[in-house]
Amino acid sequence: MTAVLPQTTESVDIISIESIKKAFIGLHEVLAANEPINTVYADESHVERVKRAIAPLEFQFKTKVNVVVGAVGGLNDSAAVQLKDGKLFLLANLLKNEKQADDAYFLGVRGYLATKSFIEHASGSLVDQIYAGLTDEQKACLSNLSEDRKETVCAYLSHLAMLNIRPSFYDRRNSWQRALVRKVYPTLSWTTEDLHYLILQAERRWVKGQKKSQKS
């Protein structure tokens, strides 16, 4: 019998700032005050279980990631998902179950790679519009990651991307229409659905680019 990672089915409210805080703690982006840092390396069997858990996602997103036993090669030991020298690493010793492995992949690929790349090539006005829509609590929660406005927006969108919300046709149509209106009225606020539509666009652009690079 093939061993698999434990699964969890906890649902979250994507709009609540508490859900983002829980996601931070769940992936060890922010450690709970009474939770020590796990510096014990995962064994090879656990690394293989993580690799098997994310294999379907690697095929779907055409993006391979590096699963390592722990904080090796200059990685820090407090974050399960890390981007170093353009390569994405998942620390297996900080991933306890299949859902955390999937969430880590979504955070890394949909967030740190696809969405961040999309935002870095976006206009400053887009970043300003999204930042203006964040609440003071959201800004405070993300301020420990970066004081730069673009980095703050990237961090927020990356953690929304981790939730892997797939907008319905109705939501995509509405967000597309609002994007057209926003070209005339740039002060039109961004809804949560608009942000998930933007993340979906970033994902599609990323996967298209990966397919193209793999063919060349």
MDTraj code that builds the backbone (N, CA, C; nanometers):
import mdtraj as md
import numpy as np

residues = "MET THR ALA VAL LEU PRO GLN THR THR GLU SER VAL ASP ILE ILE SER ILE GLU SER ILE LYS LYS ALA PHE ILE GLY LEU HIS GLU VAL LEU ALA ALA ASN GLU PRO ILE ASN THR VAL TYR ALA ASP GLU SER HIS VAL GLU ARG VAL LYS ARG ALA ILE ALA PRO LEU GLU PHE GLN PHE LYS THR LYS VAL ASN VAL VAL VAL GLY ALA VAL GLY GLY LEU ASN ASP SER ALA ALA VAL GLN LEU LYS ASP GLY LYS LEU PHE LEU LEU ALA ASN LEU LEU LYS ASN GLU LYS GLN ALA ASP ASP ALA TYR PHE LEU GLY VAL ARG GLY TYR LEU ALA THR LYS SER PHE ILE GLU HIS ALA SER GLY SER LEU VAL ASP GLN ILE TYR ALA GLY LEU THR ASP GLU GLN LYS ALA CYS LEU SER ASN LEU SER GLU ASP ARG LYS GLU THR VAL CYS ALA TYR LEU SER HIS LEU ALA MET LEU ASN ILE ARG PRO SER PHE TYR ASP ARG ARG ASN SER TRP GLN ARG ALA LEU VAL ARG LYS VAL TYR PRO THR LEU SER TRP THR THR GLU ASP LEU HIS TYR LEU ILE LEU GLN ALA GLU ARG ARG TRP VAL LYS GLY GLN LYS LYS SER GLN LYS SER".split()
xyz = np.array([
    [0.0845, -0.1197, 0.0000],
    [0.0000, 0.0000, 0.0000],
    [0.0881, 0.1248, 0.0000],
    [0.0551, 0.2187, -0.0850],
    [0.1326, 0.3429, -0.0935],
    [0.0901, 0.4399, 0.0149],
    [0.1869, 0.4883, 0.0912],
    [0.1558, 0.5842, 0.1983],
    [0.1278, 0.7208, 0.1399],
    [0.0320, 0.7889, 0.1944],
    [-0.0025, 0.9234, 0.1488],
    [-0.0048, 1.0164, 0.2686],
    [0.0037, 1.1448, 0.2409],
    [-0.0039, 1.2427, 0.3486],
    [-0.1449, 1.2496, 0.4029],
    [-0.1613, 1.2782, 0.5327],
    [-0.2959, 1.2982, 0.5880],
    [-0.3648, 1.4135, 0.5170],
    [-0.4983, 1.4046, 0.5062],
    [-0.5743, 1.5090, 0.4407],
    [-0.6600, 1.5822, 0.5422],
    [-0.6796, 1.7122, 0.5175],
    [-0.7726, 1.7898, 0.5983],
    [-0.8687, 1.8580, 0.5040],
    [-0.9876, 1.8880, 0.5531],
    [-1.0904, 1.9469, 0.4672],
    [-1.1442, 2.0759, 0.5249],
    [-1.0637, 2.1447, 0.6077],
    [-1.1109, 2.2684, 0.6706],
    [-1.1343, 2.3756, 0.5649],
    [-1.2493, 2.4406, 0.5684],
    [-1.2797, 2.5485, 0.4755],
    [-1.2510, 2.6816, 0.5423],
    [-1.2258, 2.7855, 0.4602],
    [-1.1948, 2.9165, 0.5151],
    [-1.2761, 3.0234, 0.4454],
    [-1.2969, 3.1335, 0.5134],
    [-1.3622, 3.2502, 0.4575],
    [-1.2556, 3.3358, 0.3922],
    [-1.2579, 3.3462, 0.2578],
    [-1.1483, 3.4102, 0.1863],
    [-1.1450, 3.5603, 0.2090],
    [-1.2534, 3.6190, 0.2574],
    [-1.2556, 3.7635, 0.2743],
    [-1.2007, 3.8031, 0.4117],
    [-1.2149, 3.7152, 0.5101],
    [-1.1731, 3.7472, 0.6460],
    [-1.0226, 3.7554, 0.6585],
    [-0.9730, 3.8581, 0.7270],
    [-0.8295, 3.8696, 0.7525],
    [-0.7838, 3.7559, 0.8413],
    [-0.8752, 3.7002, 0.9227],
    [-0.8384, 3.5881, 1.0088],
    [-0.7978, 3.4671, 0.9269],
    [-0.8616, 3.4489, 0.8093],
    [-0.8260, 3.3348, 0.7259],
    [-0.6838, 3.3478, 0.6732],
    [-0.6416, 3.4717, 0.6455],
    [-0.5047, 3.4927, 0.5986],
    [-0.4067, 3.4689, 0.7126],
    [-0.4417, 3.5145, 0.8335],
    [-0.3552, 3.4896, 0.9490],
    [-0.3407, 3.3402, 0.9731],
    [-0.4520, 3.2664, 0.9612],
    [-0.4471, 3.1225, 0.9803],
    [-0.3600, 3.0575, 0.8736],
    [-0.3688, 3.1092, 0.7515],
    [-0.2863, 3.0550, 0.6440],
    [-0.1392, 3.0791, 0.6718],
    [-0.1066, 3.1996, 0.7209],
    [0.0315, 3.2298, 0.7576],
    [0.0824, 3.1282, 0.8594],
    [0.0037, 3.1061, 0.9648],
    [0.0464, 3.0150, 1.0706],
    [0.0523, 2.8720, 1.0189],
    [-0.0472, 2.8346, 0.9395],
    [-0.0520, 2.6985, 0.8881],
    [0.0682, 2.6622, 0.8031],
    [0.1216, 2.7585, 0.7299],
    [0.2377, 2.7332, 0.6454],
    [0.3661, 2.7840, 0.7085],
    [0.3586, 2.8234, 0.8366],
    [0.4747, 2.8708, 0.9100],
    [0.5327, 2.9988, 0.8510],
    [0.4502, 3.0776, 0.7827],
    [0.4941, 3.2096, 0.7401],
    [0.5065, 3.2995, 0.8631],
    [0.4138, 3.2836, 0.9565],
    [0.4208, 3.3511, 1.0862],
    [0.3993, 3.2432, 1.1905],
    [0.4941, 3.2244, 1.2798],
    [0.4845, 3.1176, 1.3779],
    [0.3963, 3.1579, 1.4948],
    [0.3184, 3.0635, 1.5440],
    [0.2414, 3.0887, 1.6650],
    [0.3385, 3.1115, 1.7791],
    [0.2975, 3.1950, 1.8742],
    [0.3887, 3.2346, 1.9817],
    [0.4386, 3.1149, 2.0620],
    [0.3548, 3.0128, 2.0796],
    [0.3939, 2.8973, 2.1605],
    [0.4405, 2.7793, 2.0763],
    [0.4665, 2.8035, 1.9478],
    [0.5060, 2.6951, 1.8589],
    [0.6525, 2.7095, 1.8204],
    [0.7394, 2.6147, 1.8628],
    [0.8805, 2.6251, 1.8297],
    [0.9062, 2.5997, 1.6813],
    [1.0140, 2.6550, 1.6307],
    [1.0523, 2.6312, 1.4923],
    [1.0961, 2.4864, 1.4763],
    [1.0469, 2.4201, 1.3743],
    [1.0836, 2.2813, 1.3494],
    [1.2139, 2.2778, 1.2700],
    [1.3210, 2.2410, 1.3366],
    [1.4517, 2.2349, 1.2708],
    [1.4922, 2.0914, 1.2397],
    [1.4045, 1.9962, 1.2695],
    [1.4338, 1.8554, 1.2412],
    [1.4016, 1.8267, 1.0953],
    [1.4969, 1.7741, 1.0241],
    [1.4763, 1.7438, 0.8824],
    [1.3752, 1.6303, 0.8646],
    [1.2998, 1.6396, 0.7557],
    [1.2078, 1.5315, 0.7212],
    [1.2878, 1.4141, 0.6664],
    [1.2345, 1.2928, 0.6841],
    [1.3032, 1.1776, 0.6251],
    [1.2649, 1.1676, 0.4777],
    [1.3378, 1.0858, 0.4047],
    [1.3187, 1.0765, 0.2599],
    [1.1797, 1.0251, 0.2224],
    [1.1229, 0.9384, 0.3062],
    [0.9895, 0.8870, 0.2745],
    [0.8860, 0.9986, 0.2803],
    [0.9004, 1.0914, 0.3762],
    [0.8072, 1.2040, 0.3848],
    [0.8271, 1.2986, 0.2661],
    [0.9515, 1.3208, 0.2261],
    [0.9797, 1.4037, 0.1081],
    [0.9106, 1.3444, -0.0142],
    [0.9185, 1.2123, -0.0293],
    [0.8545, 1.1467, -0.1434],
    [0.7032, 1.1600, -0.1374],
    [0.6458, 1.1548, -0.0160],
    [0.5000, 1.1719, -0.0028],
    [0.4578, 1.3122, -0.0447],
    [0.5378, 1.4125, -0.0070],
    [0.5071, 1.5496, -0.0486],
    [0.5158, 1.5613, -0.2005],
    [0.6186, 1.5011, -0.2584],
    [0.6360, 1.5064, -0.4040],
    [0.5180, 1.4424, -0.4759],
    [0.4718, 1.3284, -0.4239],
    [0.3567, 1.2617, -0.4865],
    [0.2301, 1.3448, -0.4710],
    [0.2172, 1.4126, -0.3567],
    [0.0977, 1.4939, -0.3325],
    [0.0862, 1.6090, -0.4321],
    [0.1990, 1.6711, -0.4665],
    [0.1942, 1.7887, -0.5543],
    [0.2170, 1.7548, -0.7016],
    [0.2440, 1.6282, -0.7326],
    [0.2721, 1.5898, -0.8712],
    [0.1608, 1.6302, -0.9686],
    [0.0309, 1.6098, -0.9340],
    [-0.0749, 1.6528, -1.0275],
    [-0.0737, 1.8038, -1.0505],
    [-0.0371, 1.8813, -0.9488],
    [-0.0326, 2.0269, -0.9637],
    [0.0848, 2.0685, -1.0514],
    [0.1972, 1.9978, -1.0386],
    [0.3119, 2.0284, -1.1237],
    [0.2764, 2.0057, -1.2701],
    [0.1968, 1.9020, -1.2973],
    [0.1519, 1.8760, -1.4348],
    [0.0537, 1.9839, -1.4790],
    [-0.0393, 2.0210, -1.3914],
    [-0.1405, 2.1209, -1.4263],
    [-0.0797, 2.2576, -1.4548],
    [0.0173, 2.2974, -1.3733],
    [0.0760, 2.4308, -1.3868],
    [0.2070, 2.4305, -1.4660],
    [0.2472, 2.3126, -1.5133],
    [0.3696, 2.3003, -1.5950],
    [0.4911, 2.3591, -1.5241],
    [0.4939, 2.3432, -1.3911],
    [0.6008, 2.4037, -1.3117],
    [0.6481, 2.3066, -1.2050],
    [0.7746, 2.2662, -1.2141],
    [0.8357, 2.1802, -1.1147],
    [0.8909, 2.2642, -1.0005],
    [0.8814, 2.2121, -0.8786],
    [0.9385, 2.2801, -0.7627],
    [1.0365, 2.1850, -0.6939],
    [1.1186, 2.2404, -0.6074],
    [1.2175, 2.1617, -0.5345],
    [1.1655, 2.1318, -0.3947],
    [1.1434, 2.0052, -0.3654],
    [1.1018, 1.9634, -0.2315],
    [1.2254, 1.9167, -0.1569],
    [1.2563, 1.9819, -0.0447],
    [1.3774, 1.9501, 0.0312],
    [1.3416, 1.9075, 0.1727],
    [1.4384, 1.8454, 0.2398],
    [1.4124, 1.7881, 0.3719],
    [1.3908, 1.8935, 0.4791],
    [1.4464, 2.0131, 0.4582],
    [1.4369, 2.1215, 0.5553],
    [1.5180, 2.2405, 0.5089],
    [1.5612, 2.3219, 0.6044],
    [1.6345, 2.4453, 0.5717],
    [1.7795, 2.4132, 0.5354],
    [1.8000, 2.3791, 0.4087],
    [1.9343, 2.3481, 0.3596],
    [1.9764, 2.4541, 0.2585],
    [2.1056, 2.4641, 0.2331],
    [2.1556, 2.5515, 0.1277],
    [2.1211, 2.6981, 0.1425],
    [2.1195, 2.7470, 0.2670],
    [2.0929, 2.8886, 0.2872],
    [1.9468, 2.9245, 0.3029],
    [1.8569, 2.8270, 0.2991],
    [1.7145, 2.8532, 0.3232],
    [1.6929, 2.8762, 0.4720],
    [1.5893, 2.9532, 0.5070],
    [1.5608, 2.9726, 0.6497],
    [1.4627, 2.8662, 0.6975],
    [1.4565, 2.8468, 0.8283],
    [1.3802, 2.7342, 0.8829],
    [1.2428, 2.7727, 0.9350],
    [1.1909, 2.8883, 0.8947],
    [1.0618, 2.9319, 0.9467],
    [0.9535, 2.9466, 0.8404],
    [0.9850, 2.9204, 0.7131],
    [0.8854, 2.9351, 0.6068],
    [0.8842, 2.8103, 0.5199],
    [0.7670, 2.7530, 0.4993],
    [0.7543, 2.6299, 0.4222],
    [0.7747, 2.6530, 0.2734],
    [0.7517, 2.7760, 0.2270],
    [0.7641, 2.8096, 0.0853],
    [0.8655, 2.9215, 0.0706],
    [0.9680, 2.8981, -0.0109],
    [1.0720, 2.9995, -0.0258],
    [1.1197, 3.0074, -0.1703],
    [1.1448, 3.1302, -0.2128],
    [1.1962, 3.1561, -0.3462],
    [1.3402, 3.2036, -0.3322],
    [1.4331, 3.1285, -0.3908],
    [1.5750, 3.1598, -0.3775],
    [1.6428, 3.1434, -0.5128],
    [1.7083, 3.2515, -0.5581],
    [1.7796, 3.2505, -0.6862],
    [1.6897, 3.2061, -0.8008],
    [1.5635, 3.2510, -0.7954],
    [1.4699, 3.2184, -0.9021],
    [1.4114, 3.0786, -0.8958],
    [1.4472, 3.0006, -0.7948],
    [1.3960, 2.8650, -0.7798],
    [1.3041, 2.8574, -0.6587],
    [1.1993, 2.7760, -0.6720],
    [1.1006, 2.7631, -0.5645],
    [1.1286, 2.6377, -0.4833],
    [1.1292, 2.6526, -0.3519],
    [1.1562, 2.5416, -0.2613],
    [1.0400, 2.5218, -0.1645],
    [1.0033, 2.3956, -0.1423],
    [0.9070, 2.3591, -0.0385],
    [0.9822, 2.2790, 0.0667],
    [0.9697, 2.3191, 0.1934],
    [1.0374, 2.2505, 0.3030],
    [0.9448, 2.1419, 0.3580],
    [0.9799, 2.0179, 0.3307],
    [0.8929, 1.9055, 0.3654],
    [0.8709, 1.8933, 0.5158],
    [0.9700, 1.9307, 0.5968],
    [0.9545, 1.9155, 0.7415],
    [0.8519, 2.0113, 0.8012],
    [0.8083, 2.1111, 0.7232],
    [0.7072, 2.2055, 0.7705],
    [0.5692, 2.1777, 0.7099],
    [0.5580, 2.0699, 0.6338],
    [0.4314, 2.0337, 0.5701],
    [0.3805, 1.9044, 0.6329],
    [0.2680, 1.9148, 0.7051],
    [0.2212, 1.8020, 0.7852],
    [0.1216, 1.7128, 0.7131],
    [0.0521, 1.7660, 0.6130],
    [-0.0496, 1.6866, 0.5465],
    [-0.0622, 1.7288, 0.4000],
    [-0.1483, 1.6594, 0.3286],
    [-0.1635, 1.6826, 0.1854],
    [-0.2161, 1.8224, 0.1554],
    [-0.3087, 1.8705, 0.2370],
    [-0.3634, 2.0047, 0.2132],
    [-0.2548, 2.1107, 0.2275],
    [-0.1694, 2.0974, 0.3291],
    [-0.0605, 2.1936, 0.3441],
    [0.0352, 2.1867, 0.2260],
    [0.0593, 2.0668, 0.1744],
    [0.1468, 2.0526, 0.0581],
    [0.0857, 2.1228, -0.0633],
    [-0.0448, 2.1014, -0.0847],
    [-0.1130, 2.1673, -0.1961],
    [-0.1136, 2.3192, -0.1783],
    [-0.1460, 2.3646, -0.0561],
    [-0.1488, 2.5079, -0.0283],
    [-0.0112, 2.5709, -0.0510],
    [0.0926, 2.4994, -0.0096],
    [0.2286, 2.5501, -0.0288],
    [0.2597, 2.5646, -0.1774],
    [0.2157, 2.4677, -0.2557],
    [0.2390, 2.4753, -0.4005],
    [0.1631, 2.5934, -0.4602],
    [0.0361, 2.6100, -0.4228],
    [-0.0420, 2.7220, -0.4753],
    [0.0204, 2.8559, -0.4357],
    [0.0637, 2.8667, -0.3104],
    [0.1283, 2.9903, -0.2653],
    [0.2530, 3.0175, -0.3475],
    [0.3324, 2.9142, -0.3703],
    [0.4569, 2.9326, -0.4430],
    [0.4381, 2.9606, -0.5903],
    [0.3584, 2.8767, -0.6578],
    [0.3466, 2.8878, -0.8039],
    [0.2418, 2.9909, -0.8453],
    [0.1188, 2.9793, -0.7937],
    [0.0155, 3.0780, -0.8289],
    [0.0490, 3.2151, -0.7716],
    [0.1136, 3.2148, -0.6517],
    [0.1423, 3.3404, -0.5840],
    [0.2780, 3.3980, -0.6160],
    [0.3843, 3.3365, -0.5598],
    [0.5186, 3.3933, -0.5702],
    [0.5718, 3.3984, -0.7130],
    [0.5277, 3.3055, -0.7980],
    [0.5776, 3.3048, -0.9356],
    [0.4801, 3.3751, -1.0321],
    [0.3600, 3.3199, -1.0484],
    [0.2673, 3.3720, -1.1492],
    [0.2152, 3.5117, -1.1166],
    [0.1568, 3.5275, -0.9972],
    [0.0968, 3.6565, -0.9627],
    [0.2023, 3.7645, -0.9449],
    [0.3136, 3.7303, -0.8811],
    [0.4197, 3.8291, -0.8612],
    [0.4755, 3.8759, -0.9945],
    [0.4948, 3.7827, -1.0878],
    [0.5439, 3.8199, -1.2211],
    [0.4449, 3.9127, -1.2904],
    [0.3155, 3.8830, -1.2758],
    [0.2111, 3.9645, -1.3375],
    [0.2134, 4.1059, -1.2801],
    [0.2214, 4.1174, -1.1477],
    [0.2193, 4.2475, -1.0817],
    [0.3460, 4.3273, -1.1123],
    [0.4604, 4.2593, -1.1180],
    [0.5860, 4.3295, -1.1447],
    [0.5868, 4.3952, -1.2814],
    [0.5091, 4.3406, -1.3747],
    [0.5009, 4.3991, -1.5088],
    [0.3777, 4.4878, -1.5262],
    [0.3006, 4.5046, -1.4194],
    [0.1808, 4.5890, -1.4264],
    [0.2179, 4.7342, -1.4027],
    [0.1267, 4.8212, -1.4371],
    [0.1504, 4.9635, -1.4176],
    [0.1428, 4.9993, -1.2702],
    [0.2083, 5.1079, -1.2339],
    [0.2031, 5.1534, -1.0957],
    [0.0636, 5.1893, -1.0515],
    [-0.0191, 5.2339, -1.1447],
    [-0.1561, 5.2721, -1.1093],
    [-0.2372, 5.1507, -1.0642],
    [-0.2126, 5.0339, -1.1268],
    [-0.2831, 4.9130, -1.0862],
    [-0.2471, 4.8768, -0.9428],
    [-0.1186, 4.8832, -0.9110],
    [-0.0730, 4.8527, -0.7756],
    [-0.1350, 4.9498, -0.6757],
    [-0.1378, 5.0788, -0.7110],
    [-0.1946, 5.1807, -0.6221],
    [-0.3436, 5.1562, -0.5986],
    [-0.4163, 5.1158, -0.7039],
    [-0.5596, 5.0909, -0.6912],
    [-0.5865, 4.9752, -0.5955],
    [-0.5105, 4.8670, -0.6117],
    [-0.5309, 4.7498, -0.5260],
    [-0.4912, 4.7822, -0.3823],
    [-0.3798, 4.8517, -0.3653],
    [-0.3323, 4.8864, -0.2302],
    [-0.4334, 4.9747, -0.1584],
    [-0.4927, 5.0671, -0.2318],
    [-0.5908, 5.1584, -0.1726],
    [-0.7124, 5.0818, -0.1208],
    [-0.7399, 4.9667, -0.1811],
    [-0.8555, 4.8883, -0.1396],
    [-0.8315, 4.8011, -0.0183],
    [-0.7048, 4.7876, 0.0258],
    [-0.6752, 4.7079, 0.1443],
    [-0.7171, 4.7830, 0.2705],
    [-0.7654, 4.7113, 0.3681],
    [-0.8002, 4.7739, 0.4949],
    [-0.6731, 4.7993, 0.5752],
    [-0.6844, 4.8840, 0.6758],
    [-0.5693, 4.9109, 0.7622],
    [-0.5217, 4.7833, 0.8304],
    [-0.6151, 4.6965, 0.8659],
    [-0.5784, 4.5712, 0.9317],
    [-0.5004, 4.4807, 0.8370],
    [-0.5440, 4.4758, 0.7116],
    [-0.4722, 4.3953, 0.6129],
    [-0.3316, 4.4494, 0.5908],
    [-0.3189, 4.5817, 0.5805],
    [-0.1877, 4.6423, 0.5614],
    [-0.0972, 4.6136, 0.6805],
    [-0.1541, 4.6207, 0.8002],
    [-0.0749, 4.5947, 0.9206],
    [-0.0296, 4.4489, 0.9261],
    [-0.1181, 4.3581, 0.8860],
    [-0.0859, 4.2156, 0.8876],
    [0.0276, 4.1837, 0.7907],
    [0.0315, 4.2554, 0.6786],
    [0.1308, 4.2291, 0.5751],
    [0.2567, 4.3130, 0.5888],
    [0.2547, 4.4104, 0.6783],
    [0.3672, 4.5042, 0.6884],
    [0.4961, 4.4363, 0.7326],
    [0.4843, 4.3203, 0.8008],
    [0.6057, 4.2518, 0.8454],
    [0.6803, 4.1867, 0.7286],
    [0.6124, 4.1728, 0.6154],
    [0.6769, 4.1123, 0.4992],
    [0.7543, 4.2139, 0.4185],
    [0.7004, 4.3347, 0.4028],
    [0.7687, 4.4380, 0.3247],
    [0.7009, 4.5727, 0.3477],
    [0.7802, 4.6777, 0.3422],
    [0.7247, 4.8127, 0.3512],
    [0.6992, 4.8710, 0.2129],
    [0.7484, 4.8021, 0.1102],
    [0.7282, 4.8476, -0.0272],
    [0.5843, 4.8189, -0.0701],
    [0.5210, 4.9146, -0.1337],
    [0.3798, 4.9007, -0.1707],
    [0.3576, 4.7857, -0.2678],
    [0.4413, 4.7758, -0.3696],
    [0.4246, 4.6685, -0.4675],
    [0.4459, 4.5329, -0.4020],
    [0.5451, 4.5220, -0.3134],
    [0.5702, 4.3963, -0.2443],
    [0.4539, 4.3600, -0.1522],
    [0.3926, 4.4613, -0.0907],
    [0.2780, 4.4366, -0.0039],
    [0.1612, 4.3810, -0.0839],
    [0.1349, 4.4417, -0.1997],
    [0.0268, 4.3945, -0.2865],
    [0.0556, 4.2526, -0.3339],
    [0.1810, 4.2264, -0.3725],
    [0.2189, 4.0919, -0.4167],
    [0.1971, 3.9894, -0.3055],
    [0.2346, 4.0267, -0.1823],
    [0.2181, 3.9352, -0.0691],
    [0.0711, 3.9043, -0.0451],
    [-0.0137, 4.0075, -0.0496],
    [-0.1567, 3.9879, -0.0274],
    [-0.2174, 3.8983, -0.1362],
    [-0.1855, 3.9296, -0.2615],
    [-0.2406, 3.8509, -0.3720],
    [-0.1868, 3.7084, -0.3712],
    [-0.0609, 3.6922, -0.3308],
    [-0.0027, 3.5579, -0.3260],
    [-0.0780, 3.4690, -0.2280],
    [-0.1187, 3.5265, -0.1156],
    [-0.1902, 3.4463, -0.0171],
    [-0.3366, 3.4258, -0.0559],
    [-0.3916, 3.5143, -0.1355],
    [-0.5223, 3.4852, -0.1945],
    [-0.5077, 3.3740, -0.2977],
    [-0.3996, 3.3790, -0.3745],
    [-0.3739, 3.2768, -0.4767],
    [-0.3603, 3.1392, -0.4138],
    [-0.3048, 3.1344, -0.2930],
    [-0.2866, 3.0075, -0.2231],
    [-0.4192, 2.9357, -0.2017],
    [-0.5282, 3.0113, -0.1858],
    [-0.6591, 2.9513, -0.1605],
    [-0.7179, 2.8855, -0.2854],
    [-0.6592, 2.9148, -0.4025],
    [-0.6976, 2.8503, -0.5287],
    [-0.8473, 2.8607, -0.5571],
    [-0.9002, 2.9801, -0.5384],
    [-1.0410, 3.0049, -0.5705],
    [-1.0546, 3.0198, -0.7225],
    [-1.1467, 2.9444, -0.7812],
    [-1.1687, 2.9492, -0.9257],
    [-1.2976, 3.0280, -0.9521],
    [-1.2873, 3.1517, -1.0020],
    [-1.4082, 3.2320, -1.0268],
    [-1.5019, 3.1632, -1.1256],
    [-1.6308, 3.1738, -1.0986],
    [-1.7304, 3.1181, -1.1905],
    [-1.7365, 3.2029, -1.3171],
    [-1.8065, 3.1515, -1.4170],
    [-1.8239, 3.2278, -1.5411],
    [-1.8907, 3.3625, -1.5115],
    [-1.9898, 3.3593, -1.4236],
    [-2.0607, 3.4823, -1.3864],
    [-1.9647, 3.5826, -1.3226],
    [-1.8810, 3.5352, -1.2301],
    [-1.7856, 3.6243, -1.1628],
    [-1.6810, 3.6775, -1.2611],
    [-1.6348, 3.5910, -1.3513],
    [-1.5348, 3.6348, -1.4502],
    [-1.5932, 3.7413, -1.5420],
    [-1.7174, 3.7216, -1.5826],
    [-1.7820, 3.8195, -1.6708],
    [-1.7968, 3.9540, -1.6003],
    [-1.8414, 3.9501, -1.4750],
    [-1.8579, 4.0748, -1.4000],
    [-1.7253, 4.1467, -1.3800],
    [-1.6207, 4.0717, -1.3462],
    [-1.4895, 4.1329, -1.3231],
    [-1.4322, 4.1890, -1.4526],
    [-1.4564, 4.1195, -1.5642],
    [-1.4108, 4.1699, -1.6941],
    [-1.4807, 4.3018, -1.7267],
    [-1.6108, 4.3093, -1.7027],
    [-1.6855, 4.4322, -1.7276],
    [-1.6366, 4.5453, -1.6367],
    [-1.6090, 4.5134, -1.5105],
    [-1.5598, 4.6145, -1.4177],
    [-1.4208, 4.6627, -1.4588],
    [-1.3404, 4.5739, -1.5160],
    [-1.2072, 4.6138, -1.5633],
    [-1.2188, 4.7145, -1.6774],
    [-1.3184, 4.6969, -1.7626],
    [-1.3414, 4.7932, -1.8712],
    [-1.3844, 4.9285, -1.8146],
    [-1.4750, 4.9256, -1.7177],
    [-1.5215, 5.0498, -1.6555],
    [-1.4060, 5.1190, -1.5843],
    [-1.3178, 5.0406, -1.5242],
    [-1.2058, 5.0967, -1.4473],
    [-1.1088, 5.1745, -1.5354],
    [-1.1061, 5.1434, -1.6649],
    [-1.0200, 5.2187, -1.7565],
    [-1.0671, 5.3631, -1.7703],
    [-1.1959, 5.3839, -1.7505],
    [-1.2532, 5.5184, -1.7572],
    [-1.2623, 5.5798, -1.6176],
    [-1.2974, 5.4948, -1.5199],
    [-1.3090, 5.5399, -1.3810],
    [-1.2120, 5.4576, -1.2941],
    [-1.0854, 5.4964, -1.2919],
    [-0.9840, 5.4168, -1.2200],
    [-1.0064, 5.4069, -1.0698],
    [-1.0937, 5.4894, -1.0149],
    [-1.1203, 5.4832, -0.8709],
    [-1.2224, 5.3760, -0.8340],
    [-1.2762, 5.3062, -0.9353],
    [-1.3707, 5.1986, -0.9066],
    [-1.3019, 5.0939, -0.8189],
    [-1.3635, 5.0613, -0.7071],
    [-1.3005, 4.9712, -0.6104],
    [-1.2838, 4.8305, -0.6661],
    [-1.1870, 4.7588, -0.6089],
    [-1.1623, 4.6199, -0.6452],
    [-1.2361, 4.5290, -0.5471],
    [-1.3179, 4.4402, -0.5998],
    [-1.3854, 4.3425, -0.5156],
    [-1.2946, 4.2198, -0.4998],
    [-1.3290, 4.1347, -0.4045],
    [-1.2539, 4.0102, -0.3884],
    [-1.2608, 3.9267, -0.5162],
    [-1.3765, 3.9264, -0.5817],
    [-1.3914, 3.8520, -0.7069],
    [-1.3002, 3.9096, -0.8152],
    [-1.2854, 4.0427, -0.8180],
    [-1.1958, 4.1057, -0.9151],
    [-1.0525, 4.0585, -0.8946],
    [-1.0119, 4.0471, -0.7682],
    [-0.8750, 4.0056, -0.7383],
    [-0.8523, 3.8598, -0.7773],
    [-0.9506, 3.7759, -0.7535],
    [-0.9364, 3.6355, -0.7929],
    [-0.9349, 3.6220, -0.9455],
    [-1.0063, 3.7087, -1.0136],
    [-1.0025, 3.7089, -1.1607],
    [-0.8648, 3.7523, -1.2090],
    [-0.8061, 3.8521, -1.1442],
    [-0.6714, 3.8963, -1.1793],
    [-0.5709, 3.7831, -1.1572],
    [-0.5842, 3.7127, -1.0459],
    [-0.4945, 3.6006, -1.0167],
    [-0.5107, 3.4916, -1.1220],
    [-0.6341, 3.4663, -1.1639],
    [-0.6583, 3.3673, -1.2685],
    [-0.5910, 3.4086, -1.3987],
    [-0.5976, 3.5371, -1.4327],
    [-0.5290, 3.5863, -1.5519],
    [-0.3780, 3.5654, -1.5402],
    [-0.3249, 3.5944, -1.4224],
    [-0.1818, 3.5759, -1.3991],
    [-0.1435, 3.4292, -1.4135],
    [-0.2269, 3.3410, -1.3590],
    [-0.2019, 3.1972, -1.3688],
    [-0.2003, 3.1512, -1.5141],
    [-0.3007, 3.1947, -1.5905],
    [-0.3094, 3.1528, -1.7305],
    [-0.1902, 3.2028, -1.8102],
    [-0.1480, 3.3248, -1.7835],
    [-0.0312, 3.3790, -1.8533],
    [0.0938, 3.2992, -1.8169],
    [0.1067, 3.2647, -1.6890],
    [0.2227, 3.1886, -1.6435],
    [0.2284, 3.0495, -1.7098],
    [0.1150, 2.9777, -1.7084],
    [0.1102, 2.8432, -1.7647],
    [0.1370, 2.8484, -1.9145],
    [0.0824, 2.9494, -1.9821],
    [0.1077, 2.9649, -2.1251],
    [0.2567, 2.9849, -2.1516],
    [0.3211, 3.0659, -2.0695],
    [0.4633, 3.0897, -2.0844],
    [0.5447, 2.9644, -2.0568],
    [0.5031, 2.8853, -1.9577],
    [0.5727, 2.7613, -1.9267],
    [0.5604, 2.6608, -2.0413],
    [0.4419, 2.6502, -2.0990],
    [0.4229, 2.5598, -2.2127],
    [0.5104, 2.6013, -2.3304],
    [0.5181, 2.7315, -2.3545],
    [0.5978, 2.7819, -2.4655],
    [0.7464, 2.7531, -2.4435],
    [0.7939, 2.7744, -2.3209],
    [0.9351, 2.7521, -2.2927],
    [0.9718, 2.6048, -2.2982],
    [0.8779, 2.5176, -2.2632],
    [0.9038, 2.3736, -2.2674],
    [0.9082, 2.3200, -2.4098],
    [0.8382, 2.3879, -2.5012],
    [0.8388, 2.3454, -2.6415],
    [0.9641, 2.3914, -2.7150],
    [1.0212, 2.5033, -2.6687],
    [1.1384, 2.5586, -2.7378],
    [1.2667, 2.4854, -2.6998],
])
top = md.Topology()
chain = top.add_chain()
for i, resn in enumerate(residues, 1):
    res = top.add_residue(resn, chain, resSeq=i)
    for name in ("N", "CA", "C"):
        top.add_atom(name, md.element.get_by_symbol(name[0]), res)
traj = md.Trajectory(xyz[None], top)
